[in-house]
Amino acid sequence: MQDPKKVSHTASQTWQLFKDVGLKAIPIIQLRESLLKDSKLTQNYLVLIVSSCLIASFGLLLNSAAVIIGAMIIAPLMMPLRGFSFATLEGDLKLLWRSSISIFSGTMLGIACSWIVGTIISIPEFKEQVLSRTQPNLIDLLIALVAGGVSGYAKIRPEIGDAVPGTAIAVALMPPLCVVGLTLSQAEWGYTQGAFLLYITNLIGINLACLLVYVFSGYARSNEVTRTLSWGVSIGLIGLLALPLGFSFVELIQQAQANDSIRNILVENSQFRRSDIELIRSDIDWNYHPPSITVVVRSVEPITPQDVTLLEDLIKTKIGRTFKVVFDVTASTKVESQTESQKSNN
């Protein structure tokens, strides 16, 4: 049995190692001054917000991941957010006020710019890059936690640079913020709500991850941790967000299972094997009870009500849940070249 004193001494040495790693990277006073500078609402910050937002908005409308990556590289929102995390941990009111103003101003400016872009261009139908940011789930929260941790570590380790955390945080913040403005411009309230939930989720996740990095790096003394409410508030908010995000994650898994089942049934199931059917895509609407699956196909022969009933039964057997199936059929005609005999007869 291990000696309790030795175990306590080992734990104390481990904690001191974490503290030494952080404090040797950059002194706390120097870190605070750097965060104060990063969190200041300046002309440069506002220009970067507008530039990043415009690039991201155009990329979202074009459905171009490459253009969106260009906006990610700018990543202005990461600078005051790291200051906000440090301020809540240290109880630094000056830094807290300055970083809060910058985050709020950047958020409102980003929404306004993307709303203007959406109003002027007025695209009636949004594509994948927009729609993928209107249904947040637990995976998005995990991305935010990792991005926040990398960002906080990069701040206390200046030698690794800001490029990596800047790109990581931009993935979590600027694109969904632009989706909020774009969907607002077209009065798509459901999409707006989902995108804003993703934005808030990632703000909170990044904040908590930065807090953890600062603590394990030795930038918080025990009395400072006990007098701040940032831990309780951040963890509580993440707990509340985990409920809707968890439901969305379950729906995402069920949708993937349903899509896979539909494809297998149409292609491989002997009861429903039809060579004339080509599956284009399938979409699930969870607002109905039971959920409705729209199956978009091309078919030479008509789809009958009996075919729909059979597919519903097969999906229920495979997944264990009832779905209402609706086919969206595009007529398909096979055209072949004339054979030599046909040509001679003509």
C-alpha positions, 0 to 999 in steps of 0.5 A: 500500500502506498504511503499517503504522504508520498501520494500527496507529494507526487500530486503536489509535484505534478500540479507544480509542473503544470504551473511551471510549464505555463508561467515559464512560457509567458509571465502573467503580467505580460500575458494580461497586457497582451490580452488587453491589447488584443481585446481593444475595440480598434479600427483594425479589429472592425476592418478584420471583422467586416473582411472576414464576414464578407468573405465568409458570406460570399463563400456560404452563398457560393457553397464554396469551402475554399472561399470560407477557409479564406475567411477562417484565416482572418479569425478576428473574434479569437482575440477578445474571446481569449481575453474574456476567458482570462478576465472571468478567471482573474476577476479583472473588470477592466479586461472583462469590460473591454473584451465583452464590448469587442465581442458584442460589437464584432457579433453585431457587426458580423450579423449586420454585414451578412444581413446586408449581403443576403438582402442585396443578393437575395438567393431564394434557396440556401445550399449545403454550406449554409444548411450544415450550420443550422443544425448544431449537435454535440460534435460542434461543442467538442470542436469548440472545446478543442479549438478553445484549448488550442487557442489558449495554449497558443497564447501562452506559447507564442512561439507556435504562432496564432495561425493554427488557433485562428483557423480552428476558432474561425471554423467555430465562430465566423461561418455560423455568425454569417449564417445568422445574418444570411438567414435573417435576410430571407426570414428563415427563422428556424435556420437563424435559430439553429445557426445562433445556437451553434454560435453561442454554443461555440462561444461558451465551449471556447471560453471554458476550454481557455479557462482550463488551459489558463488554470492548468498553466498556473495562471489562477491561484486558489483564492481566485478560482473560488471567488469567480463564478466563471466555472459554475456559469460556463459548466452550467450553460454547457449542461443546458446546451447539451440537451438540445445538442444531444437531441440533434446528435441523436437525430443526426445518427438516426438520419444517417441510419435511415439514409443508409437503410433506404439506399440498401433497400432500394439497391439490395433488398430482394423484396424491393429490388427495382433496376429502374430506380436511381436514388438521388437523395433522401431528406428527413423532416423531424417536425412531423409525427412520425417523421417524414422521409422524402425520397428523391428518385429517378424511375422508368416505371411509376412508383405505386402506393404499394411500393411506398407501404412496402418501403415504410415496413422495411425501414421500420423493420430495419431501424425499429422506428416508424417513418412516413415515406414520400417519393419525389419521382422524376420520370426517366426514359431509356434511349438506345441506339438502333441495331444493325437489323433495325437500320437495314429495315429502315 
